[in-house]
Amino acid sequence: MRRAALLLFAALWAMPAAAREVVDASAPKGLAVTLYRDPNRGEGQAMNRDWPQGFAMISETRQVTLPPGESTIRFEGVAEGMVAVTAIVTGLPGGTIEKNRNADLLSPGALVDGTLGNRVTITRTNPATGEARSESAIVRTRADGGLVLQTGQGFEAVRCSGLPEKLTFDRVPAGLSAQPVFTVDTRSPAGGTYAVTLTYLAWGFDWQAHYVATVDEGSRGDVMRLRLMSWLTLLNDNGQSFPDAELMAVAGRLNVTSDYRSLADPPDAKALSLVCYPIGRTADGSPVEAMLPPPPPPPPTPPMAERGIVVTAQRLELKTMDSAAPMVAVQEELGDLKLYRVPEHVTVAAKGLKQVAFLDKDAVRGKLVYQADCNWWNTTDEPAPAQMRFETVNDARHGLGAALPMGGITFFEPSSRGDLFVGEQQLRDYAQGQNVEVALGDSAQVFVRCSQVGGGDPDKGGGEMKATLINANPHQVTLRLKLGSPLQWRLPGLSGSRVKDGEAVYEVTIPANGKRELAWGVHQANTAE
């Protein structure tokens, strides 16, 4: 009896494990894409459209019907930049046993390798008569060393007969797909149909903001009013589109230590290598190419939408249905970060850009300030132009009060011939409540000449500075002089100076079409009065 039990145990041990049934999940029935900027992109750096270094969190809801027992679920069409180690599948009754990322895509090389030792059909066309003849053949080599077939006439390499040839495969080898595939092994005691959610990070995305500021015609003097509008430019460099997706973008700098590019390990589409010895004399070259029909014309240029800018808009709820307004993203809090949620579902196209409006403020109030460096080591023989700066506060009282992600900002000013370009600068990240300052370039109307006078020395009893300020505008302006670090200099004679950004500054008003002169002493901070 004991021996029979041992034999039964040995027989059960030797029995092969039941193969898992492969089940295909449905196409995504719900998509959410959250974009994160390249964490290593600094202020003033534009995103790399050819090699984006940001990433996205993608969440897909799919339906799957499981048989009783163990099965393998195939999620076809995931992003090629998928970081498989971050993938989480929820909604499975039996949980996850094992996760895998399929490495091979359907390609000529993979098709040949998967058919090694199996039959295919080769068809040759006589270019003189146009007659096509087909016969069965067996693939005898892999795709990387030339393709050799065994036919009724023996062994021969493809493309060596001198005739136009094509191969026909009866089936696609198991495990190959035209789109990247992620698989999950699971166990369901009873089976059934379930809605499951696949969430993962993917590399090859990025986004950036750009602001357009149009100065209001009612601006006078150093008081400036403007309309500020901004667009999020979203980039997807993956070969997969995400149609009808809930779209979000996260602003702020993340502490990312993982190299998502190396972890993504995109699937490989193997090439097919065709090797053939020339026919005839090597001095004459091979006649194979001459006998082939001319190549087909190149495909038409893809439409601009493939890697162009897609502007998403929605219709206004007005009687005039021809007018449209940009769809504006809504700001939400995400810890110390800011999240912008697009209110409607949009398509994040493969290899494409999309623009979505996220800010539209029509009454931003600030002031135009002219600024110049004027210290002991920064003097000029001739008047030099002052720098123009727009300054405001990011709060509701000044018409803002929203987080401003870093990006470019372009200023336009109205004229009798329409809006004219004034300047373009880079904007860093600004939180609510912070002072916002944007340099606009050099002025053509306000000039400053700084000079040393009296021959003194700050190290030996003190020196003296003089500034001549010129305003050619028909209105008064405010000029800010930057006078150096208060830790290095004492400036007797300039009462009312203050410290800004670690530097002593003094603001003065220059009348319209006028000038002013200022004089003050300069002493080393560590010397006595």
C-alpha positions, 0 to 999 in steps of 0.5 A: 500500500505504501509503495502504491502511494509512493508511485502515485505521488511520483506520477503526480510529481512528474505530471506537467503543470497545467498551462495558463490560459492567455486572455486579452484585456479589452481596449481601455474604456477609461484613460487618465494621463498625468504629465510631469515635467523633466525634473532636471530641466532648469529655469530658462531651458525649453523642453527637448521636443526630440528627446523629452526627459519628463514622464507621465502616470497613466491609468487605464481601465479595461475589462477582462473575462477570466476562466476558472483557475490560473490565466495570463492577461495581456494588456496590449497597447501600453506606452512603449516608454512604460516603466514596468516595475511601477505597474500596479493592477487592481480589481483582480479577484485573485491578485497578481502572481507575476508581471512581465513586459513583452520585449519583442514587437512584431517586425520583419526580423521577429516574424522570421525568427518566430517562424524558424523551421516552419513553412512559409510561401514564397512568390516570385514574379517574372518582370518580363512576363508578369507571371507570379509563381508561388511555392512552399518553403521552410525557413532555415536561418534566423533574421540576423544572418541572411534569410535562407529558405529550403524549397523543392530545388534545395537551399537558397537565400532570399533576394538572390534569384534576381526576381522580385520576391515576397514571403507570405506567413500563415500566422503571427508567431505566439508572443508577437504584437504590433503594439507593446504588451504588458502581461499579468499572471493571476488566479480566479477560482470561479472566473468571471468578467471584471473591470481592472485598472492598470496604472504605471509610469512611462518615460518620454513625456514633458510639458511647459508653460508659455505666457502671453502678456498684452499691455492694456491701452489704458496704461499710463506712465509707470502704472501698467495693466495687462491681460495675461494668458498662458498655455500648457504645451504637452509633449508625447514622444511615445508611439501610442496615442491616449484617446479621450483621456482625462488630462492633468499636468503637475507643476513644481520640482520633484525629487526624482532619484530613479532613471526612468529612461533606463528603467523603461527598456522599450520593446525591440523591433528586430530588423531583417538582414538580407545577405546575397552574393552578387551574380556575375563579375564583381567588376560589373556589379550585381544585376539584381537591383537592375532587374527589380521594378523601380521603388514605389514613390515615397509616402505623402508628407504626414499631416502637421497634426502628427507633430504639430500643435493641436489647440483644444477648444470648446464652444461657448454656451451662447446663441452665437454658436460660431464663436469659441473659447479656449478650454481652461485647465483648473488648478488644484492642490497636490501637497506642495505641488500644483495640479492643473486638470483639463475640464474635458477629455482630450486625446494625447496623440502619439509623437505629437504636441497639444496646447491647452489654456490654463490661465486667462487673467484680463486685469493684471495690475503692476508697475513699470520700473526702470533699473540700473547698476550704479556702484563704485565698480560699475561706472560709465563714460556715456549714458547707458540705457536702463533696464525695463522691468514689469513688477507685480504681486501674485495675488487677487488684489493685483489680478492674479492669485494663481500658481505660475509654472516656469516658462517663457513670457512674451509681451505685446503692446498695442499700437495703431498698427496692431499689437507689437512685440515688446520682448520675451523672457523666461519666468521661473516658478512663482507661488501665490503671494510672491513678488513677480518681476520680469525683465523686458529689455533695455529702454530707448527712453531712459538713460543713466550715467554713473561716475566717480568724482573727487578722486577719493577712495572708499578705503582711504577716507571715502569716495564720492559717486554721481549719477545723471538720470535722463528721461525722454518719455512724455511722462514721469518714470521711476528709476531704481539704482542698484548700489551694491551690497550693504555688507561691503559699502556704506552710502552716506547722503542717500537717505531712504535707501533699502535692501532688496535681494541682498543689494542696497537700492534707491528709487527716484522719480524722473520728471517727463522729458527731464533729468535729475542728478544725484550724489552720495558718498561711498565708504567701505563698510568696515571703515569708520565714518 
